[in-house]
Amino acid sequence: MQAKVPQNVQMADKIVGPLTLKHMIIIGAGGGLAYLIYTILSRDFFWEVWLPPVAVITIITLLIAFVKVHNVSFEKFVLLYLEHVLVPRKRTWMKATGEVFGASLIQPKQSLRKKKSTNKSQKAAETMKNLDDITKVLDSYGNNK
């Protein structure tokens, strides 16, 4: 038994003629808004007043629904253009700005110099102090039982 495998699954399904669901929603929203403005303004004003806003909304709706610039949808093109205009294109480096990140495993050079300058007697004294602390802890643990 053979099944038919779709060839272009990325392409949107056509609903009415060449219109996809996305086109239908955009045209419905833009047309509804244009009609709402027309009905509100046409009751009290002449066509000189209601025609410009209705025409602007209609043109923007048709641009968003159907126009592609360099094979990119119009709304994405507008967003990319705004990003191009608003985000700075030239970056500058300023010395000593920002946070300094130092790993905890790497010791600064100064502390290495201090360790080298300490005497063996100081090291022995520190070791004995640490051993005394450990023996006190172990002795007190044995007395609690």
C-alpha positions as CSV (number, residue, x, y, z in Angstrom):
1,M,0.0,0.0,0.0
2,Q,1.5,3.3,-1.1
3,A,0.9,6.7,0.7
4,K,1.2,10.1,-0.9
5,V,3.9,12.1,0.9
6,P,3.6,15.9,0.9
7,Q,6.5,17.6,-0.9
8,N,6.4,21.1,0.5
9,V,5.2,21.0,4.1
10,Q,6.6,24.5,4.9
11,M,4.1,26.2,2.5
12,A,0.9,27.5,4.1
13,D,-2.4,26.0,2.9
14,K,-4.5,28.0,0.5
15,I,-8.0,28.6,1.8
16,V,-9.7,30.8,-0.8
17,G,-7.9,31.1,-4.1
18,P,-4.3,32.2,-3.4
19,L,-5.1,33.5,0.1
20,T,-3.8,31.7,3.2
21,L,-5.3,31.9,6.7
22,K,-2.8,34.5,7.6
23,H,-3.8,36.7,4.7
24,M,-7.5,36.3,5.6
25,I,-6.9,37.3,9.2
26,I,-4.9,40.4,8.2
27,I,-7.4,41.5,5.6
28,G,-10.3,40.9,8.0
29,A,-8.7,42.9,10.8
30,G,-7.6,45.8,8.5
31,G,-10.9,45.8,6.6
32,G,-12.9,45.8,9.8
33,L,-11.0,48.7,11.2
34,A,-11.3,50.7,8.0
35,Y,-15.0,49.9,7.9
36,L,-15.4,51.0,11.5
37,I,-13.7,54.3,10.8
38,Y,-15.8,54.8,7.7
39,T,-19.1,54.2,9.5
40,I,-18.3,56.5,12.4
41,L,-17.0,59.4,10.2
42,S,-19.3,59.1,7.3
43,R,-22.4,59.9,9.4
44,D,-21.3,63.4,10.3
45,F,-18.6,64.4,7.7
46,F,-18.1,64.6,4.0
47,W,-15.8,62.2,2.1
48,E,-12.8,64.5,2.4
49,V,-12.7,63.7,6.1
50,W,-13.2,60.0,6.2
51,L,-11.4,59.0,3.0
52,P,-7.8,59.7,4.1
53,P,-7.8,57.5,7.3
54,V,-9.7,54.7,5.6
55,A,-7.3,54.8,2.6
56,V,-4.2,54.8,4.9
57,I,-5.5,51.8,6.9
58,T,-6.4,50.0,3.7
59,I,-3.0,50.6,2.1
60,I,-1.1,49.5,5.2
61,T,-3.3,46.4,5.4
62,L,-2.6,45.4,1.8
63,L,1.1,46.0,2.3
64,I,1.3,43.8,5.4
65,A,-0.7,41.1,3.7
66,F,0.8,40.8,0.3
67,V,4.0,42.8,-0.2
68,K,7.5,41.1,0.1
69,V,10.7,43.2,0.1
70,H,13.8,41.1,-0.9
71,N,11.7,37.9,-0.3
72,V,11.0,39.0,3.3
73,S,7.4,39.8,4.5
74,F,6.7,43.5,4.8
75,E,6.1,43.4,8.6
76,K,9.4,41.7,9.2
77,F,11.1,44.1,6.8
78,V,9.7,47.1,8.8
79,L,10.9,45.5,12.1
80,L,14.4,44.9,10.7
81,Y,14.5,48.4,9.4
82,L,13.6,49.8,12.8
83,E,16.2,47.7,14.4
84,H,18.8,49.0,11.9
85,V,17.9,52.6,12.7
86,L,17.6,52.3,16.5
87,V,20.5,50.0,17.4
88,P,23.9,51.5,17.2
89,R,26.0,50.0,14.4
90,K,29.4,51.2,15.8
91,R,30.7,49.7,19.0
92,T,33.4,51.3,21.0
93,W,35.7,49.8,23.6
94,M,36.5,51.7,26.7
95,K,39.3,50.5,28.9
96,A,38.4,49.5,32.5
97,T,34.6,49.6,32.1
98,G,32.4,46.7,33.0
99,E,32.8,43.9,35.5
100,V,36.0,42.1,36.0
101,F,35.7,38.4,36.1
102,G,38.3,36.4,38.0
103,A,38.1,32.7,38.3
104,S,38.3,31.4,41.9
105,L,40.9,28.8,41.0
106,I,43.4,31.3,39.7
107,Q,45.2,33.2,42.5
108,P,46.3,36.7,42.0
109,K,50.0,37.4,41.6
110,Q,50.3,39.3,44.9
111,S,49.2,36.3,46.9
112,L,51.7,34.1,45.2
113,R,54.5,36.6,46.1
114,K,53.3,36.6,49.8
115,K,53.4,32.8,49.9
116,K,56.9,32.8,48.6
117,S,58.1,35.3,51.1
118,T,56.8,33.5,54.1
119,N,59.3,31.6,56.2
120,K,59.3,27.9,56.8
121,S,58.9,28.6,60.5
122,Q,55.7,30.5,59.8
123,K,54.4,27.6,57.7
124,A,55.2,25.2,60.5
125,A,53.4,27.4,63.1
126,E,50.3,27.5,60.9
127,T,50.4,23.7,60.4
128,M,50.7,23.1,64.2
129,K,47.8,25.5,64.9
130,N,45.6,23.7,62.3
131,L,46.6,20.3,63.9
132,D,45.7,21.7,67.4
133,D,42.3,22.8,66.1
134,I,41.7,19.3,64.6
135,T,42.7,17.5,67.8
136,K,40.4,19.7,69.9
137,V,37.5,18.9,67.6
138,L,38.3,15.1,67.7
139,D,38.8,15.1,71.5
140,S,35.5,16.9,72.1
141,Y,33.7,14.5,69.8
142,G,35.0,11.5,71.8
143,N,33.9,13.0,75.2
144,N,30.2,13.5,74.1
145,K,29.6,9.8,73.8
